[in-house]
Amino acid sequence: MQLALQQYKVNIIKIMAHPLQLQILELLCEGPKGINEHQSRLRHALFIQCM
């Protein structure tokens, strides 16, 4: 059972290791904001990553 839990945690960490996922998590940790602000900042992040 412990091994299954550890593997589950490893999978979560792998998913969150993607730069865009980390940025989304950081935005959400900043506190409540309107969806338009989140959308604008994520578009900016995507634009920078594509360059």
Secondary structure, 3 states (H helix, E strand, C coil): CHHHHHHHHHHHHHHHCCHHHHHHHHHHHCCCCCHHHHHHHHHHHHHHHHC
